[in-house]
């Protein structure tokens, strides 16, 4: 089964006065990279969240944004820094004395000093974190649905390209048989033109041709190409996380096509080998997006 590394998923969970929104965005990467943007109240839960994500997503760069909304009075706790409060009151009294000010110190004056208060966001309770996990699972389900859909489209395109290569391999096999006979005919004509009426040792000529045909024989390469293509298709639909295996198979396909091109005694075979390499390169580009 093919999954694309590109996808988007959004999830939400609500209970009582708490609402959790999760966004997941995934793009190509050689490995799994998770980037989490969390409220400070979830800092201690980051490892657990990463494990949940890693259980579903195997490759790709995934950006995770989690937003949590709940009653402010329950979300935050405020502490008064008594030392700074006393220092601030003494400072106000000193200002009154120096400036000969008769006004009394009011609460508004004290509240204007933010340094007096230390506000911290409270940690999530287990029940609250269960709600977060539910939203994350919803987002993951939507992400995987999109990745699967994109993967199906990739699989269709790859299957078409594999069939193109298969047809060219069959054509190369057919052309090779013709090219040997044609090469023999041209070689004989060339020798006769050079030697004129001199008698030609047909056995020696046939031996030379056999040696050339053996060096130019691409039968083994064609057999291996067919085998690689069959395994490529099987890997697409049966292997888990096939991306890396498909990339390796592309290297093998390219190697066989290069060998055919170097051994070719026919321009037709050479052109078809080049066409195979072009298709393999297109396949390689596509599988960079496969998980």
N, C-alpha and C positions, 0 to 999 in steps of 0.2 A: 504494500500500500504506500502510495506516494503522498507526502505532505509537503506543501510549499513552506519555505521559511518566512514568507511574507504574509502577514495577517493582522487583523485588528479584532479586539473583543472588548465588550463593555459589560459590566455586571453591577447589580444593585441589590442591596438587602436592607430592609427596614423593620425595626421592632421597637415598639413603645416610642420613646423620644430620641432614638438613635437611627441615623441613616448613614449607610456606607456606599460609596461609589468607587468602582475600580475600572481603570482603563489599561489595556495591554496592547502594545504595538510591537510587532516583530519584523525584523529585516534580516538580510543575509549576513552570515558570519561563519567562519570556519569552525568555531566552537560555540558552546553555549555561554552567553554573556547576559547577566541579569543586572539591570540598573533600577533600583527601587527608590521611589520618592514617597516617604511615609511621614505621617504626623509624628511628633516626638513621643507621643504616648505609646507608639508601636515599636520603638527602638529595640526593646528587649525581645520582641517577637519576630525580628527580621529573619533570623536563621530558620525558624519554622515556616515562614512564608516562602523562603527560597526553596525549601525541601518540597513544598506543595507544588511549586512551579516546575521544579526539575523532574518531578514524577510524570509530568505531561509533555513538557517541551524538551527536546533533546539537543537541538542545534539552533543557532540564530542569536541575534542581538535583540533582547526583549526589554523594552522600557515599561516600567510598572508605576502607575500613579494611583495612590489610594487616598481618598478624601473621606474624612469622618466628621459628621455633624451630630452634636448632642447638646443638651441643655448646658449653658455656659457655667452655671453654678456647680454643676456636677463634673464638668470637664476640668475646671481649674481650682487650685487652692492658693490662697494669698497669705503671705506671712509678713509681719511687721518687723522691720529692723529697728529695734528699740534704741540702739546706740546712735544710729543716724537720725532717728526721730528727736532724741534729746539734743543732739548737736544742732539740728535744724531749728529747734525752739530757742536754744541759747543764741543762735545767730540772729533770729528775728528780734529777740529782746535787745540785742546789742545794736541792731539797726534802729530800733525804736528810740533807744537812749541817745545814740549819736545824732539821729535826725530829729530828736525832740518831737517824736510822734506819739500822740495820745491814744490812737486806735488800739483796741484789744486784738490779740492774735485770734483769728478765726479758723474754723476747720477748713475753709476753702484755701487758706494760705498753705496749710499743711498738705492737702491733697494735691497741690500743684507740684510737689516734689516727688518725682517718680522713684527716686533712689530709696525712699523710705519703705517701699513695698517690694517684696520679692514674690512674683507670681510663677507658679509651676503647673504644668499640665499633668494631671493625675494619670497613672498607669491604667491600662485596660484591664478589666476583670475578665475572667474566663468566659463568661456568658457573652460579653461584648466582643471578645476575640472570635468566638464561634460565629458571630454575625459577620465579622470581617472575612472569615474563611468561606462562609457561604457566598458572599459577594465575589470573592476571588474565584471560586469554583464556577460560578455563573459566567464570569468573564472568560475563564479558561475554556469553557464549553463553546462559547461563541467564537473565541479565537481559533480553536481547533476545527470548528465547522468551516470557517473561512479558509484555513490552511488546507483542509481536505478538498474543498471546492477548487482552489487554485491548483492543488496537486493533480486533480483529475484532468484539468485542462492541460497541464504540463505533460501528463501521461499520454494524452491523445496526440499531442504534437510530436513527442518522442517516438511513439509507435509508427507514425507516418514516416519519420526520418529513418527509422530502422528498416522499414519495408523498402524504402528507396535504395538503401545500401544493399539489401539482399538482392534486389533486381540487378543492381550493377555488378555484384559478385557473379551471379549467374551469367550475365552478359560477358564478363571477363573470361570465364571458363570457356564459353563458346568461341570467343574471339581468339583465345590462345591456340585452339586446335586449328583454326583457319590461318593464324599468323605463322605457324610453323610451316605449313604447306606453302604459303605465299613466300616465306623467307627462303625455302628450298628452291622454289622456282626462280626467284630473283638471283640467288647465289649462283645457280647453274648457268643462267643467262650471262651473268657478269664474267664468270670464269671462261665460258665459251668465247665471249667477245675478246677477252684478253689473249687466250691461247690459240684462237683461230681453229685451224684444222688438227691441232695436236690432240691426240686421244686422251680422254680423261678417265682416270681410275674411278669407276663408279663406287666401288667398295670404300675407297678412301674418302670420296665425297660424302657418302652416306654416314661414314663414321664421324666426319667433321660436323655434319648436320646434327647427328645424334648428340654430340657433345654440346653444341650450341643450344639445342632444344632442351637438354637437361639443365643447363645453366639458366635458361629462360623460363623453366617450368614453374608456374605459379599455383599448381594444384594444391600443394600443402598449405600455402597462404590462404587460398580460397576456402579450404576445409576449416582452417582455424578461424577465419572471419565468420563463417556460418556458425561455428560453435560459440564464439564470443557473442554474436548477435542473439542467439537462442538464450544464452545465459543472461544477457542484458535484459531481455523481455521478462524472463522468470524473476530476476532480481527486482525489477520494477514493481511487480504485483504480488510477490510472495515474501520478500525480505523485509525485515524491520529496519528502519533507518538506512535506506539503500543508497543515499547520496554519495558516500565515500567509495562504496564498491562500484557504483556506476562510473565514477570518475576514473578509477583504476582501469575499468574495462575500456574506457575511451582511449587511454594510453595504449592498450593492447591493439585496439582497432587501428589506431594511427600507425603503430609500428608495422602491422601487416600491410597496410596500404603503401607505406614507404618502401617496403621490400618489393612489392609487386611493381611499383614504379621504377625502381632501380634495375629490376630484372627484365623489364619489358623490351620486346623487340618489335612492338607495334605501337604506333601513335594512338590508336584507338584505345588500347589497354592503358597506356599512360594517362590519357585524358580521363578515363573512367576511374583510375586510381586517385587522380587529383580531385575528382568530383566526390569520391568517398571521403577523402581527407577534409574537404569543405563541409560535408554533412556532419562528420565527426566533430569538427570545431563548433558547429552550431549546436550540436547535442551537448558538448562540454559547457557551452555558455548557459544552456538551459538548466543543466543539473547543478549549477552553482547555487540555484535557488531551492534545491531539494534538501529536506531535512535528513 
